[in-house]
Amino acid sequence: MLTDNWKDLAGKAQSTFQNSLKQAIDLADFDDELAKKYRILPSAIGTNCEDFGSPAEYPLEEYLKTLPQKVLDITEKDPVELLKDLKCKKVTCVEVLKAYTAASIVASKLTNCVQEFLPVEALQYAQQLDANYESKKHLPLYGLPFSIKEMIPFVGRSVTHGSLCYLDRVVDYNADIVNILIANGAYPFVRTTNPQSLMMLECVSFAHGRTVNSHNGNLTSGGSSGGEGALNGLRASPFGLGSDIGGSIRCPAAFNGIYGLRTTLGRIPTADYFSCNMGSESILSVTGPLSRSLDTVNLVMKTVIEAKPWLIDPTLVPLSWKKPYQRKYRVGIYWSDKIVNPSPPIKRALTVVSKKLNSLGNFEVVPFEPYKPEKVAQILGKLYFEDGARDFRSTLQTGEPLLEQTRWAIEGAEDLDMHEQWYWNLEKQAYRKKFLKHWCGYTDADGNVLDAVIAPVFPNVAAKHETTKYWTYTSQWNLLDYPVLAFPVTNVDESLDQPYTDYTPLNDLDKYFYKQYDSPSSFSKAPANLCLVGLRFTDEKLVEIAQILRG
């Protein structure tokens, strides 16, 4: 752990980024026209770590106008379709890498989503795949580059999980899931940004600055996998890997209009990651894919699980990835947790999905009532920082300031003794059992249990910066360890999504979020995602229902 002045360390982090950017630009073969367009792009990358730049109002629009058609012909193709082109040699692995590298460079300037490019290693992987085409083309992910959240270990790189003091923590191994994906034909090409402490639904740190939303530069990208959300929201990566302990996959996926799967604990490897409170097992983080392509999410999950990762990571369950092939589904609609009501675009998204399900002959839709959501914050308030945030605070010895969203997350954290930890873990288990009984209370007369619940991911669409101070819509499912798939529904509509009139807030927190949604123009073009929630180890069923909803 380093103790240098935090500003010196921030400069070192920025230097690492800039050096990797220069190498990436060389790899991407920027011609004069693209280089000129790139130079004049609005930038979310400031002159230093405390400067948040001048982001574009609508990054996705700028992104699509900037990249040449030959790049977009590759990057705009659904990754599953691109795989077909790679496998029949219509396009080479190196050509795909160069296109996605160009796309990620533009995406990085527009949203500040890349912590570090990996052009040297990625090129070696792509060249090796091309050189061994005949023996490698059968691999399920042959030739696809993918992005990884900075806190996921990659050999030869420092893993800071958002704290500058860990710039000296250079790992000599790849995370298990990275090795599994490489063995199946994919390879990492960028490392994406994550925030200070990881415990926020935004993405800002003194290692990179602030990552902004891919659709509206005045809004947050979400967190903690915020770089993954923004990069994949711009379609500048085929898929990425994030982690989730309180909403860190689903929130960035929702805010950027893509798919993101919070897997059931024990499905795919996470045991070799870095984070605060390592060794605590009260509430564990999980890994999952983020992508604009649902079929790619499905393929990645199938590929990782078919590699039998439980023979590498003993914390995993030996459970295959199976397609449920159900004929009829029973689904609940979670209209509100009755602490903070959803904003107009989220309420409209719930209505849209409810109507669609009702129009399908094989779905029965019922309203789903919340079960004591106030207990969620009470229990997690104890178990997220059992040490009173002592471990995290130790990372601030460099003088690194405490960011507003981190301060909110650790506010009131208490250093629990062993018996207090036991008590709150028993409370967790009691809540899980009571919630399961609540879920099973929706079983019909024929014994059909709810297959899934459709719920908000957050009270609003992508939030204004430093306003995401409520995570019960996401963290409840971490407390329960239920799999959750965030999925796109619609976007803010300035005529349909006007603020509520004559609204009486439920409480002060609800009043705060009601005031945040001041006008649909403030959230112009923001995606309105929802999520599918299932009982533990029903991850595949959620993907299947999402495929039906997609049509």
Backbone torsions as a table, in degrees:
resi	resn	phi	psi	omega
1	MET	NA	126.9	-178.1
2	LEU	-82.7	151.1	177.3
3	THR	-123.9	13.3	176.8
4	ASP	-61.2	163.9	176.1
5	ASN	-59.8	135.5	-173.2
6	TRP	-60.5	-31.2	179.9
7	LYS	-69.5	-34.9	175.2
8	ASP	-65.6	-40.7	179.1
9	LEU	-67.9	-37.8	177.0
10	ALA	-61.7	-40.3	176.5
11	GLY	-62.3	-37.7	178.2
12	LYS	-64.9	-42.5	178.6
13	ALA	-63.0	-41.9	179.4
14	GLN	-67.5	-34.7	177.9
15	SER	-65.4	-40.8	177.1
16	THR	-60.4	-44.1	178.3
17	PHE	-61.4	-48.3	-176.5
18	GLN	-62.6	-40.0	178.6
19	ASN	-64.1	-41.6	179.0
20	SER	-69.0	-32.9	177.6
21	LEU	-63.4	-43.9	179.1
22	LYS	-59.9	-43.5	178.4
23	GLN	-65.6	-37.9	180.0
24	ALA	-66.3	-40.4	178.2
25	ILE	-62.3	-39.5	176.3
26	ASP	-62.2	-42.7	-179.5
27	LEU	-65.7	-39.3	-174.1
28	ALA	-74.2	-6.9	179.4
29	ASP	55.4	52.3	176.1
30	PHE	-59.5	119.9	173.2
31	ASP	-83.5	176.9	-175.1
32	ASP	-61.6	-38.8	-177.9
33	GLU	-66.4	-45.3	179.5
34	LEU	-67.4	-39.9	178.7
35	ALA	-60.8	-39.4	179.4
36	LYS	-66.1	-45.8	178.8
37	LYS	-61.9	-39.3	-178.6
38	TYR	-64.6	-41.2	-177.0
39	ARG	-61.3	-34.6	-174.5
40	ILE	-95.8	4.1	178.6
41	LEU	-65.2	142.5	169.4
42	PRO	-60.0	141.9	-174.0
43	SER	-119.3	131.0	173.0
44	ALA	-87.8	-1.6	178.3
45	ILE	-96.2	119.2	-177.6
46	GLY	-84.2	-177.9	-179.9
47	THR	-76.7	-18.5	173.7
48	ASN	-152.4	179.1	-172.4
49	CYS	-69.2	-13.7	178.5
50	GLU	-99.9	-1.5	179.8
51	ASP	-105.3	122.0	-175.0
52	PHE	-95.9	16.6	174.6
53	GLY	66.6	-160.6	178.8
54	SER	-132.3	80.5	-174.7
55	PRO	-61.5	153.9	173.2
56	ALA	-65.4	149.9	177.9
57	GLU	-64.7	-42.8	-179.4
58	TYR	-130.7	87.0	-174.3
59	PRO	-55.2	-41.1	-177.6
60	LEU	-60.5	-39.6	179.1
61	GLU	-63.8	-43.5	178.4
62	GLU	-64.2	-40.7	-179.8
63	TYR	-58.8	-49.1	-177.2
64	LEU	-68.5	-29.9	178.3
65	LYS	-76.2	-24.0	-172.7
66	THR	-85.9	-43.3	-173.3
67	LEU	-74.8	139.4	177.7
68	PRO	-67.9	157.5	-176.4
69	GLN	-60.9	-34.4	-178.7
70	LYS	-64.4	-29.3	175.3
71	VAL	-75.9	-47.0	-178.3
72	LEU	-63.6	-30.1	177.4
73	ASP	-58.8	-28.4	178.0
74	ILE	-91.8	-51.4	-171.2
75	THR	-75.1	-24.9	179.6
76	GLU	-85.2	-6.4	178.7
77	LYS	-80.1	139.2	176.0
78	ASP	-54.8	131.0	-176.3
79	PRO	-54.7	-32.2	177.3
80	VAL	-66.9	-36.0	175.5
81	GLU	-72.2	-37.5	177.2
82	LEU	-61.7	-36.6	176.9
83	LEU	-57.6	-38.5	178.8
84	LYS	-62.3	-41.4	178.3
85	ASP	-64.7	-39.8	179.1
86	LEU	-66.2	-42.2	-175.4
87	LYS	-71.0	-24.7	177.4
88	CYS	-102.5	9.8	175.0
89	LYS	64.9	25.7	173.5
90	LYS	-68.6	-27.2	176.9
91	VAL	-142.8	147.4	-178.8
92	THR	-91.4	163.8	178.3
93	CYS	-64.2	-38.7	179.7
94	VAL	-65.9	-39.5	177.8
95	GLU	-63.1	-41.3	178.0
96	VAL	-64.5	-43.9	178.9
97	LEU	-60.7	-45.0	-179.2
98	LYS	-62.3	-39.6	179.4
99	ALA	-65.2	-46.9	-178.8
100	TYR	-70.4	-29.2	175.5
101	THR	-66.6	-44.3	176.3
102	ALA	-59.4	-42.9	-179.5
103	ALA	-63.9	-41.7	-177.7
104	SER	-70.6	-30.5	176.8
105	ILE	-65.2	-46.3	177.9
106	VAL	-65.1	-43.7	178.8
107	ALA	-60.3	-38.9	-178.8
108	SER	-64.2	-43.3	179.6
109	LYS	-65.9	-36.7	-176.4
110	LEU	-75.0	-32.4	-173.7
111	THR	-127.7	-7.9	-177.2
112	ASN	58.7	52.0	-173.8
113	CYS	-101.8	-9.8	-175.9
114	VAL	-105.7	126.6	174.6
115	GLN	-82.0	-38.2	-177.7
116	GLU	-163.4	134.0	173.7
117	PHE	-83.8	153.8	-179.6
118	LEU	-123.7	53.8	-171.8
119	PRO	-66.5	-36.6	-176.6
120	VAL	-67.7	-53.0	-178.7
121	GLU	-65.7	-41.8	-178.1
122	ALA	-62.0	-41.0	178.6
123	LEU	-63.6	-40.1	177.4
124	GLN	-61.0	-44.0	177.9
125	TYR	-61.7	-47.3	-177.4
126	ALA	-63.0	-43.0	179.0
127	GLN	-63.2	-41.2	179.2
128	GLN	-64.6	-39.0	177.8
129	LEU	-65.6	-42.5	176.9
130	ASP	-63.5	-42.2	-177.4
131	ALA	-67.7	-25.5	-178.4
132	ASN	-115.6	38.5	-175.3
133	TYR	-52.6	-48.3	-173.9
134	GLU	-63.2	-35.5	-178.2
135	SER	-91.4	-12.0	-175.6
136	LYS	-111.4	-17.4	-171.4
137	LYS	-62.6	-19.1	180.0
138	HIS	-78.1	-13.4	-177.3
139	LEU	-62.6	138.3	-172.3
140	PRO	-61.7	-26.7	-179.0
141	LEU	-116.7	28.9	-173.1
142	TYR	-51.3	113.5	171.2
143	GLY	87.5	2.0	-179.0
144	LEU	-86.3	121.7	169.1
145	PRO	-74.7	153.9	175.4
146	PHE	-143.8	159.2	-178.0
147	SER	-102.0	151.4	179.3
148	ILE	-132.4	137.7	174.8
149	LYS	-59.9	142.1	-173.3
150	GLU	-55.4	-31.2	-176.4
151	MET	-77.9	-2.4	177.0
152	ILE	-90.9	121.1	-173.7
153	PRO	-59.6	135.1	172.7
154	PHE	-136.5	130.0	-169.5
155	VAL	-54.6	133.2	176.5
156	GLY	83.0	5.4	-177.9
157	ARG	-121.6	148.7	176.7
158	SER	-76.5	143.0	178.0
159	VAL	-117.7	107.8	-174.4
160	THR	-104.3	-17.7	-167.9
161	HIS	38.8	41.8	171.8
162	GLY	91.6	2.4	-179.9
163	SER	-114.1	120.2	-174.0
164	LEU	-59.8	-28.5	-177.4
165	CYS	-63.1	-16.0	-178.3
166	TYR	-98.5	16.8	177.3
167	LEU	-62.4	-19.4	178.5
168	ASP	-89.1	0.1	-179.0
169	ARG	-87.8	76.4	-179.4
170	VAL	-90.0	121.3	-174.6
171	VAL	-89.5	153.2	-179.8
172	ASP	-110.1	24.6	-178.9
173	TYR	-151.3	161.8	170.1
174	ASN	-96.4	147.6	172.2
175	ALA	-57.9	150.2	-178.2
176	ASP	-54.3	-42.5	-176.4
177	ILE	-67.7	-32.2	176.6
178	VAL	-65.0	-44.4	178.6
179	ASN	-63.2	-38.3	178.9
180	ILE	-63.7	-44.4	179.9
181	LEU	-66.4	-39.1	177.1
182	ILE	-62.5	-42.4	179.6
183	ALA	-64.0	-19.9	-179.7
184	ASN	-105.3	17.6	168.9
185	GLY	101.4	-6.6	177.9
186	ALA	-97.4	170.2	179.6
187	TYR	-159.2	146.9	180.0
188	PRO	-72.9	142.0	177.4
189	PHE	-127.6	-17.2	172.7
190	VAL	-146.5	155.0	170.3
191	ARG	-110.0	133.0	-171.5
192	THR	-105.1	161.5	-172.8
193	THR	-72.6	147.7	168.9
194	ASN	-141.1	158.9	-169.9
195	PRO	-87.3	169.7	172.2
196	GLN	-53.4	127.6	176.2
197	SER	74.1	-14.8	-175.1
198	LEU	69.9	-13.7	-172.3
199	MET	-93.5	61.5	173.4
200	MET	-154.9	151.9	178.1
201	LEU	-90.4	30.5	173.9
202	GLU	-136.3	-176.8	-175.8
203	CYS	-141.5	86.0	178.9
204	VAL	-141.6	134.8	176.9
205	SER	-152.8	167.3	178.0
206	PHE	-84.4	2.1	173.6
207	ALA	-85.2	-26.5	-176.8
208	HIS	-138.8	-21.0	-174.4
209	GLY	105.2	-134.8	-177.4
210	ARG	-121.2	132.4	173.8
211	THR	-94.2	128.9	-176.9
212	VAL	-106.0	169.0	-176.4
213	ASN	-68.3	146.1	-177.6
214	SER	-74.2	-21.6	-177.2
215	HIS	-103.1	-28.4	-178.2
216	ASN	-144.9	109.5	-173.2
217	GLY	-67.7	-9.7	177.5
218	ASN	-88.5	-1.7	-177.0
219	LEU	-115.2	165.6	-179.3
220	THR	-80.8	154.1	175.5
221	SER	-82.7	-8.4	-174.0
222	GLY	88.2	174.9	-179.0
223	GLY	-161.7	169.2	4.7
224	SER	-87.6	-12.0	177.6
225	SER	-82.9	47.8	-173.0
226	GLY	-67.0	-36.0	176.9
227	GLY	-64.3	-39.9	176.8
228	GLU	-63.6	-42.4	179.5
229	GLY	-60.0	-48.0	-177.8
230	ALA	-68.3	-45.3	-178.6
231	LEU	-61.6	-47.0	179.9
232	ASN	-74.8	-27.1	175.0
233	GLY	-64.9	-28.9	175.2
234	LEU	-87.8	-2.9	-178.5
235	ARG	65.6	31.8	-179.5
236	ALA	-96.5	12.6	172.9
237	SER	-148.4	140.8	176.2
238	PRO	-63.6	-40.8	174.0
239	PHE	-164.5	162.4	179.1
240	GLY	-137.6	166.5	176.8
241	LEU	-110.7	129.2	174.6
242	GLY	-125.3	180.0	175.3
243	SER	-131.8	160.7	-170.9
244	ASP	-150.4	117.3	174.2
245	ILE	-122.1	-12.2	179.7
246	GLY	-152.5	5.0	-177.6
247	GLY	137.2	10.5	-166.7
248	SER	-74.6	-11.8	169.1
249	ILE	-98.1	-47.3	-172.0
250	ARG	-69.1	-39.1	-178.9
251	CYS	-65.5	-50.4	176.1
252	PRO	-61.5	-36.5	177.5
253	ALA	-63.1	-46.3	-178.4
254	ALA	-65.4	-45.9	-176.7
255	PHE	-65.1	-24.5	-177.3
256	ASN	-109.7	8.8	170.9
257	GLY	72.7	34.0	-178.8
258	ILE	-127.2	-177.4	175.7
259	TYR	-92.5	143.2	175.9
260	GLY	-151.2	128.1	-174.1
261	LEU	-110.4	115.6	167.7
262	ARG	-85.7	105.6	-174.4
263	THR	-77.8	160.4	171.0
264	THR	-66.2	138.3	176.8
265	LEU	-56.0	128.6	179.4
266	GLY	102.5	1.0	178.6
267	ARG	-88.7	-46.7	-179.2
268	ILE	-132.9	156.7	-168.4
269	PRO	-66.3	142.4	174.4
270	THR	-146.9	-4.0	-166.9
271	ALA	-66.0	-16.5	-175.2
272	ASP	-109.3	25.7	177.5
273	TYR	-89.2	170.1	173.6
274	PHE	-114.0	145.6	174.7
275	SER	-168.5	178.1	171.1
276	CYS	-71.4	158.2	175.6
277	ASN	59.4	35.8	177.3
278	MET	-62.8	132.9	-176.5
279	GLY	107.1	-22.6	175.5
280	SER	-75.0	135.9	-179.3
281	GLU	-121.6	17.0	-179.0
282	SER	-69.9	-49.8	175.4
283	ILE	-130.8	113.4	-174.0
284	LEU	-101.7	146.4	176.5
285	SER	-78.3	150.8	174.3
286	VAL	-124.6	164.4	177.6
287	THR	-108.8	153.7	175.0
288	GLY	-166.0	162.9	179.4
289	PRO	-85.9	150.1	170.8
290	LEU	-123.8	136.6	179.2
291	SER	-165.9	154.9	173.5
292	ARG	-76.5	-7.9	-175.4
293	SER	-111.2	115.0	177.8
294	LEU	-64.5	-38.0	179.4
295	ASP	-64.9	-30.7	177.0
296	THR	-71.2	-41.0	174.7
297	VAL	-55.9	-46.0	179.8
298	ASN	-62.2	-44.6	-178.2
299	LEU	-65.7	-41.7	179.2
300	VAL	-62.6	-46.3	179.0
301	MET	-61.6	-45.8	-179.6
302	LYS	-61.1	-42.6	-178.1
303	THR	-65.2	-46.5	-178.4
304	VAL	-64.2	-44.1	-176.0
305	ILE	-73.3	-33.1	176.5
306	GLU	-68.6	-14.9	175.5
307	ALA	-79.0	0.8	-180.0
308	LYS	53.3	60.6	-176.4
309	PRO	-65.0	-16.0	177.9
310	TRP	-66.5	-13.3	174.9
311	LEU	-86.2	-5.0	176.6
312	ILE	-109.9	-45.4	-176.8
313	ASP	-111.9	109.2	-175.0
314	PRO	-69.3	-6.8	178.6
315	THR	-83.1	-5.1	-173.7
316	LEU	-92.2	158.9	-179.9
317	VAL	-98.6	131.8	179.4
318	PRO	-76.5	79.4	-175.1
319	LEU	-130.3	123.4	-176.9
320	SER	-76.4	167.0	179.6
321	TRP	-97.3	107.3	-174.7
322	LYS	-117.1	145.2	175.5
323	LYS	-84.5	122.3	-173.6
324	PRO	-64.8	-35.4	-177.7
325	TYR	52.9	48.7	176.4
326	GLN	-79.6	156.2	178.0
327	ARG	-101.6	-29.9	-179.5
328	LYS	-137.6	144.0	-176.2
329	TYR	-127.3	150.7	175.0
330	ARG	-120.2	117.7	-171.0
331	VAL	-128.2	135.9	175.7
332	GLY	-97.5	148.0	175.1
333	ILE	-109.7	120.2	-177.7
334	TYR	-97.4	90.8	-171.0
335	TRP	-71.6	-31.7	-179.4
336	SER	-167.8	150.2	173.3
337	ASP	-86.1	-1.0	176.2
338	LYS	65.0	17.7	167.1
339	ILE	-108.7	-48.4	174.0
340	VAL	-130.2	117.8	179.6
341	ASN	-75.7	146.6	177.1
342	PRO	-64.7	149.5	177.2
343	SER	-71.3	167.2	-178.1
344	PRO	-51.6	-45.8	-179.1
345	PRO	-67.1	-31.9	178.6
346	ILE	-73.1	-40.3	176.3
347	LYS	-62.0	-40.6	178.5
348	ARG	-64.9	-39.4	178.0
349	ALA	-61.4	-41.0	176.8
350	LEU	-61.7	-40.3	179.1
351	THR	-66.2	-43.2	179.4
352	VAL	-58.7	-47.7	-177.6
353	VAL	-69.1	-40.7	178.4
354	SER	-59.4	-44.2	179.4
355	LYS	-65.5	-39.2	-179.8
356	LYS	-64.9	-44.7	178.9
357	LEU	-61.9	-41.2	179.6
358	ASN	-65.6	-25.8	179.9
359	SER	-80.1	-14.6	178.6
360	LEU	-90.1	135.3	-174.0
361	GLY	-70.7	-16.3	-173.7
362	ASN	-106.1	22.2	177.7
363	PHE	-126.8	133.5	168.6
364	GLU	-108.9	126.4	-174.2
365	VAL	-113.3	131.0	179.0
366	VAL	-132.7	150.1	174.2
367	PRO	-70.7	141.0	-179.4
368	PHE	-115.9	120.9	-177.9
369	GLU	-87.2	145.5	177.5
370	PRO	-67.4	156.7	175.5
371	TYR	-121.5	102.9	174.8
372	LYS	41.9	57.5	179.8
373	PRO	-62.5	-23.2	178.0
374	GLU	-62.6	-26.2	178.1
375	LYS	-69.8	-27.5	-179.1
376	VAL	-60.6	-53.0	-179.8
377	ALA	-62.6	-36.1	-179.1
378	GLN	-64.1	-46.5	-177.6
379	ILE	-72.9	-46.8	-178.3
380	LEU	-68.1	-29.1	176.4
381	GLY	-59.4	-25.5	176.9
382	LYS	-90.5	-41.0	-169.5
383	LEU	-87.9	-20.9	178.0
384	TYR	-67.7	-38.0	180.0
385	PHE	-130.3	71.6	-177.8
386	GLU	-62.1	-23.0	-178.5
387	ASP	-95.1	14.7	-177.8
388	GLY	69.2	23.2	-178.3
389	ALA	68.3	21.8	-180.0
390	ARG	-62.1	-42.3	-179.2
391	ASP	-62.1	-45.2	178.9
392	PHE	-65.0	-46.6	-177.1
393	ARG	-59.5	-26.9	179.0
394	SER	-65.4	-19.9	-179.6
395	THR	-80.5	-4.4	-177.5
396	LEU	-98.5	13.9	-179.6
397	GLN	-66.6	-14.4	176.9
398	THR	-77.3	-5.9	-173.6
399	GLY	90.7	2.3	178.7
400	GLU	-55.3	125.3	-177.4
401	PRO	-68.0	153.5	175.1
402	LEU	-82.7	120.3	180.0
403	LEU	-75.3	155.2	-174.4
404	GLU	-57.4	-45.2	-177.1
405	GLN	-70.3	-32.1	175.8
406	THR	-69.3	-42.3	178.2
407	ARG	-56.3	-44.4	179.6
408	TRP	-62.1	-40.9	-176.9
409	ALA	-65.1	-37.4	-174.9
410	ILE	-97.4	-2.3	-177.8
411	GLU	-60.0	126.8	178.7
412	GLY	83.2	2.3	178.9
413	ALA	-62.9	137.3	-177.8
414	GLU	-117.3	142.4	176.5
415	ASP	-80.8	103.8	-173.4
416	LEU	-87.6	140.5	172.4
417	ASP	-81.4	176.2	-173.8
418	MET	-58.0	-44.2	-177.3
419	HIS	-68.7	-32.8	175.3
420	GLU	-67.4	-38.6	175.8
421	GLN	-63.3	-43.8	177.6
422	TRP	-57.8	-44.6	-178.2
423	TYR	-58.4	-48.1	-175.6
424	TRP	-73.7	-26.2	172.8
425	ASN	-70.6	-34.9	174.0
426	LEU	-66.5	-37.4	175.6
427	GLU	-62.7	-40.4	177.0
428	LYS	-59.5	-49.2	-177.9
429	GLN	-64.8	-37.3	178.6
430	ALA	-65.0	-40.5	178.9
431	TYR	-64.5	-41.4	179.3
432	ARG	-59.5	-43.4	-178.1
433	LYS	-67.4	-42.7	-179.7
434	LYS	-67.1	-36.8	179.1
435	PHE	-67.7	-39.1	177.8
436	LEU	-61.2	-40.6	176.6
437	LYS	-62.9	-40.3	177.2
438	HIS	-60.9	-45.8	178.8
439	TRP	-60.1	-46.7	-177.4
440	CYS	-70.5	-14.2	174.8
441	GLY	-66.6	-12.4	178.4
442	TYR	-94.8	9.8	176.8
443	THR	-68.2	135.8	-177.2
444	ASP	-83.4	-179.5	-174.8
445	ALA	-64.1	-22.5	179.5
446	ASP	-90.8	3.6	178.2
447	GLY	87.6	14.2	179.7
448	ASN	-83.9	113.1	179.9
449	VAL	-79.8	154.8	175.1
450	LEU	-56.5	129.8	175.7
451	ASP	-80.7	-32.1	-177.3
452	ALA	-164.1	163.6	171.8
453	VAL	-124.2	136.2	175.9
454	ILE	-102.6	126.3	-171.1
455	ALA	-141.7	163.9	169.8
456	PRO	-65.9	153.3	172.0
457	VAL	-90.2	-30.8	-175.8
458	PHE	-155.2	157.4	-179.8
459	PRO	-61.5	-18.9	-175.2
460	ASN	-136.8	177.9	167.7
461	VAL	-73.0	-168.2	-179.8
462	ALA	-48.7	130.1	-171.0
463	ALA	-87.5	161.9	168.8
464	LYS	-67.4	154.7	-176.4
465	HIS	-59.7	139.8	176.7
466	GLU	64.6	30.9	179.4
467	THR	-126.8	8.3	-175.1
468	THR	-86.8	49.9	-172.0
469	LYS	-92.2	50.9	174.4
470	TYR	-164.7	121.7	-178.4
471	TRP	-132.4	20.8	-179.7
472	THR	-65.4	-30.4	178.2
473	TYR	-62.3	-27.1	177.2
474	THR	-101.0	-46.7	-171.5
475	SER	-67.1	-22.4	177.4
476	GLN	-55.5	-40.1	-176.4
477	TRP	-76.1	-24.6	172.2
478	ASN	-69.0	-41.6	177.3
479	LEU	-59.5	-38.4	-179.0
480	LEU	-85.8	-16.3	-172.2
481	ASP	57.6	49.3	174.4
482	TYR	-99.5	140.5	175.6
483	PRO	-70.7	144.7	-177.2
484	VAL	-141.3	132.5	177.7
485	LEU	-116.7	113.3	173.0
486	ALA	-76.8	138.0	-177.7
487	PHE	-144.0	147.8	-178.6
488	PRO	-76.7	145.1	177.7
489	VAL	-123.1	-55.1	-175.7
490	THR	-157.7	-169.1	175.2
491	ASN	-130.2	162.7	178.6
492	VAL	-57.4	132.0	179.0
493	ASP	-116.1	119.9	-172.7
494	GLU	-68.0	-19.5	177.4
495	SER	-92.2	-32.9	-175.6
496	LEU	-91.0	-19.9	-169.9
497	ASP	-114.2	44.8	176.5
498	GLN	-69.5	149.8	178.5
499	PRO	-57.7	151.9	177.5
500	TYR	-62.1	143.8	174.9
501	THR	-107.8	152.8	-179.5
502	ASP	51.9	40.9	-176.8
503	TYR	-89.4	133.0	174.9
504	THR	-106.9	109.5	-178.0
505	PRO	-61.0	149.2	-179.7
506	LEU	-72.0	-30.0	-175.2
507	ASN	-170.5	-176.4	-178.4
508	ASP	-65.4	-36.4	179.5
509	LEU	-67.1	-43.3	177.0
510	ASP	-62.8	-38.5	177.5
511	LYS	-61.7	-41.1	179.0
512	TYR	-59.1	-47.6	-178.7
513	PHE	-73.8	-31.9	174.8
514	TYR	-59.7	-42.4	-179.7
515	LYS	-71.9	-29.4	179.0
516	GLN	-61.9	-38.4	178.5
517	TYR	-84.3	76.8	-173.8
518	ASP	-81.6	-29.6	-177.5
519	SER	-165.8	142.9	176.4
520	PRO	-62.4	-24.9	179.1
521	SER	-66.7	-27.6	176.4
522	SER	-66.0	-24.9	-175.7
523	PHE	-117.3	27.2	-176.3
524	SER	-53.0	132.5	177.3
525	LYS	71.1	0.8	-179.5
526	ALA	-66.4	134.4	177.1
527	PRO	-68.1	149.4	173.3
528	ALA	-116.8	96.0	178.6
529	ASN	-96.1	160.7	169.7
530	LEU	-127.7	-174.8	176.1
531	CYS	-138.1	151.6	173.2
532	LEU	-102.8	127.9	-179.0
533	VAL	-116.3	137.8	177.5
534	GLY	-132.8	169.4	172.5
535	LEU	-67.2	163.3	-175.5
536	ARG	-54.6	139.9	177.2
537	PHE	65.6	26.9	172.6
538	THR	-112.9	30.4	-177.6
539	ASP	-54.5	-43.6	-177.4
540	GLU	-62.4	-37.1	-178.8
541	LYS	-63.8	-37.0	179.0
542	LEU	-63.8	-41.5	178.2
543	VAL	-63.2	-41.7	-179.1
544	GLU	-63.8	-43.7	179.2
545	ILE	-64.5	-39.8	177.8
546	ALA	-63.2	-36.3	177.7
547	GLN	-64.5	-37.8	177.4
548	ILE	-67.5	-42.9	179.0
549	LEU	-63.4	-37.6	179.1
550	ARG	-64.2	-34.3	179.6
551	GLY	83.2	NA	NA
